[in-house]
Amino acid sequence: MVHEPFSLAGARVLISNDDGIRAPGLEVLEQTMRRLAAEVWVVAPDTEQSAASHSLTIRRPLYVREVAERRFSVDGTPTDCVLLAVHKVMRDCPPDLVLSGINRGGNMGEDAAYSGTVAAAMEGTLLGFRSVALSLFYDDRAAVKWETAACWTGHVLARLAAARWPKDTLINVNFPDVAAGAVSGIEVTRQGRRKIGGAIVEGFDPRGERYYWIGAGREEVRGQAGTDLEAVCRGAVSVTPLHRNLTHAAALDALRAAFA
């Protein structure tokens, strides 16, 4: 089963993220989509939920607060936001497209396993909607090039709206850390290697208890052709299809033989 081409100009769009309802990337995406789509809804976490992955809150109640017309905050995870948006906030008017982002920082390679941005799009995919995660790579946190993401989001979404892609697949988009006019193009890529957790700081708290603080350092391979990380580091927009089914098909026969 596939998502058929659709009209972006006539679409009802749901936007979420993991950086929170007040994040600059959310504002950029919302403003961009209000120019491109017929109707825009925002349901996002009330605080930052970076690295929340596909966490779902099931052991406490969740509160949804309307902060403006068609804008809502949730005291939960990105997954909570999309689930509540579809089943409660937008139950009478489901979205045509679910967007997550624009995340401050790239989500490439193994980032996808930890990312709340990707998780929100995955939840949209699990619920049967066209879903796209959008992230903006940067080397300097103080100089994030939001104008690049704002300029190229429309180009990417226009092509996706005209394409057919499997219903069990989300699209993971990463924008490069270059000026909008310096982007070399849009490339379809596979996941590369970019494992977070390479830097762990050790110390002692005021009571003398030892602690460990996982930093943002990553072990990554930037030169592997055809990957998301290589394309973005070269100045291209990366578009990567991610499948919800984690089964490794090639290992099935070997394991069946081993357990026969």
C-alpha positions in Angstrom: 0.0 0.0 0.0 1.3 3.5 -0.9 0.5 7.1 -0.2 -0.8 8.6 -3.5 0.2 12.1 -4.7 -1.8 14.9 -3.1 -2.3 18.6 -3.2 0.0 20.4 -0.7 -1.9 23.6 -1.2 -5.1 22.0 -0.1 -3.7 20.0 2.7 -4.5 20.0 6.4 -1.1 19.7 8.2 -0.3 18.6 11.7 3.0 19.9 13.1 4.8 18.5 16.2 8.4 18.4 17.3 10.7 17.4 20.2 12.2 20.8 21.0 9.0 22.1 22.5 6.1 24.5 21.7 8.4 27.6 21.9 11.2 26.3 19.8 12.5 28.5 16.9 12.4 25.6 14.5 8.8 25.0 15.2 8.1 28.6 14.4 10.0 28.4 11.2 8.1 25.3 10.1 4.7 26.7 11.1 5.2 30.0 9.3 6.5 28.2 6.2 3.5 25.8 6.1 1.0 28.6 6.6 2.1 29.9 3.2 2.0 26.5 1.6 -0.9 24.6 3.0 -4.6 25.2 3.5 -4.8 24.5 7.2 -2.1 24.1 9.9 -2.4 22.6 13.4 0.3 22.5 16.0 0.4 20.0 18.8 3.8 20.0 20.5 5.5 19.2 23.9 5.4 22.0 26.4 9.1 21.4 27.2 12.0 20.0 25.3 11.9 16.3 24.7 15.1 15.7 22.8 16.3 12.1 22.7 12.9 10.9 24.0 12.8 8.4 21.1 9.4 6.8 20.7 8.5 7.0 24.4 4.8 6.9 25.2 3.4 8.1 28.6 1.2 5.4 30.1 1.6 5.8 33.9 0.3 9.3 34.5 -2.4 11.5 33.0 -1.5 13.9 30.2 -2.8 17.5 29.9 -3.5 19.3 26.6 -3.6 23.1 26.7 -4.8 25.3 23.9 -2.3 28.2 23.7 -3.7 29.8 20.5 -6.1 28.9 17.7 -5.1 25.5 16.4 -2.0 25.5 18.6 -1.8 23.1 21.6 0.8 22.0 24.1 1.1 18.6 25.8 3.0 17.8 28.9 4.4 14.7 27.3 6.6 13.3 24.6 6.5 13.8 20.8 4.7 10.5 20.4 2.1 11.5 23.0 1.5 14.7 21.0 0.9 13.0 17.7 -1.3 10.3 19.3 -3.5 12.9 21.1 -3.6 15.2 18.1 -5.0 12.5 15.9 -7.4 10.9 18.4 -8.5 13.9 20.3 -7.5 17.4 19.1 -8.1 16.7 15.4 -10.5 13.7 15.7 -13.1 15.4 13.5 -10.6 16.7 10.9 -7.6 14.3 10.6 -4.5 15.6 8.9 -3.4 14.9 5.4 0.3 15.3 6.4 2.2 15.0 9.7 5.4 17.1 10.0 7.9 16.9 12.8 10.5 19.6 13.4 12.3 21.6 12.3 14.8 20.1 14.8 17.8 22.2 15.9 20.5 19.7 15.0 20.7 16.9 12.4 19.0 13.6 12.8 21.1 11.3 10.6 22.4 7.7 10.9 21.8 6.2 14.4 20.3 9.5 15.5 17.0 8.2 14.2 16.9 5.6 17.0 17.1 8.2 19.7 15.3 11.2 18.1 12.0 12.5 19.3 11.7 14.3 16.0 11.8 11.1 14.0 9.6 9.4 16.6 6.8 11.9 16.1 6.9 11.2 12.3 7.0 7.5 13.0 3.9 7.7 15.2 2.2 9.5 12.3 3.3 6.7 10.1 2.0 4.0 12.5 -1.4 5.8 12.5 -1.5 5.7 8.7 -0.6 9.3 7.7 2.0 10.7 5.4 4.8 11.7 7.8 8.0 13.7 7.4 10.7 14.5 10.0 12.7 17.7 9.3 16.0 18.6 11.0 18.7 21.2 10.4 22.3 20.2 10.9 24.8 22.8 12.4 28.4 23.0 13.5 27.9 26.2 15.5 25.0 26.2 17.9 25.1 30.0 18.0 24.7 30.3 14.2 21.9 27.9 13.2 20.9 28.7 9.6 17.1 28.7 9.9 16.7 30.5 6.6 18.1 27.5 4.8 15.5 25.2 6.2 12.8 27.8 5.6 13.8 28.2 2.0 14.2 24.5 1.1 11.3 23.0 3.1 8.8 23.9 0.4 11.0 22.4 -2.4 11.2 19.1 -0.5 7.6 18.9 0.4 6.4 19.8 -3.1 8.3 16.8 -4.5 7.1 14.5 -1.8 3.5 15.6 -2.4 3.9 14.6 -6.1 5.5 11.2 -5.2 4.2 7.8 -4.1 5.8 6.2 -1.1 4.9 3.2 1.0 2.5 3.7 3.9 4.8 2.0 6.3 7.6 4.4 5.6 8.4 7.9 6.9 10.6 10.4 5.2 13.6 11.8 7.2 14.8 15.1 5.8 18.1 16.9 6.9 19.1 20.3 5.8 22.8 21.3 5.6 24.8 23.9 7.5 25.2 26.2 4.6 23.5 29.4 3.4 20.3 28.8 1.4 21.8 29.8 -1.9 24.8 27.5 -1.4 22.7 24.3 -1.1 23.9 21.9 -3.8 20.5 20.2 -4.3 18.3 17.5 -2.9 19.6 13.9 -2.7 17.9 10.7 -1.7 20.2 8.8 0.7 20.4 5.9 3.0 21.2 6.1 6.7 24.9 6.6 7.6 26.9 6.1 10.8 26.5 8.7 13.6 26.3 7.2 17.0 25.8 9.6 20.0 27.2 8.9 23.4 30.9 9.0 22.6 31.6 11.7 25.2 30.7 10.9 28.9 31.7 13.3 31.6 32.3 11.9 35.1 32.2 14.0 38.3 30.9 14.3 41.8 27.8 16.1 43.0 27.7 18.4 46.1 27.0 15.4 48.3 30.0 13.5 47.0 28.1 11.0 44.9 29.6 10.1 41.6 27.7 11.0 38.4 28.0 10.4 34.7 26.7 12.9 32.1 26.2 11.7 28.6 27.4 14.5 26.2 26.6 15.3 22.6 29.8 13.8 21.2 29.3 11.4 18.3 31.3 8.7 16.5 30.5 9.4 12.9 31.6 8.6 9.4 31.2 11.7 7.2 32.8 10.4 4.0 30.6 7.3 3.2 29.1 8.1 -0.3 25.3 7.8 -0.6 24.6 8.4 3.1 22.6 11.1 4.8 25.6 12.4 6.7 27.9 12.5 3.7 25.3 14.4 1.6 24.5 17.0 4.3 28.2 17.6 5.1 28.7 18.2 1.3 26.0 20.9 1.4 23.0 18.9 0.1 19.5 18.3 1.5 19.2 14.7 2.5 15.9 12.8 2.0 15.9 9.3 3.6 13.0 6.8 3.7 12.8 5.0 7.1 10.8 1.8 7.4 8.7 1.0 10.5 9.4 -2.7 10.3 12.7 -3.5 12.0 12.9 -7.1 10.9 16.2 -7.9 9.2 14.9 -10.0 6.3 18.3 -11.4 5.3 18.8 -12.9 8.7 15.5 -14.9 8.8 16.7 -18.0 6.8 19.9 -18.3 8.8 18.1 -18.1 12.1 15.4 -20.5 11.0 18.1 -23.0 10.2 19.7 -22.4 13.5 16.5 -23.0 15.4 15.2 -25.8 13.3 
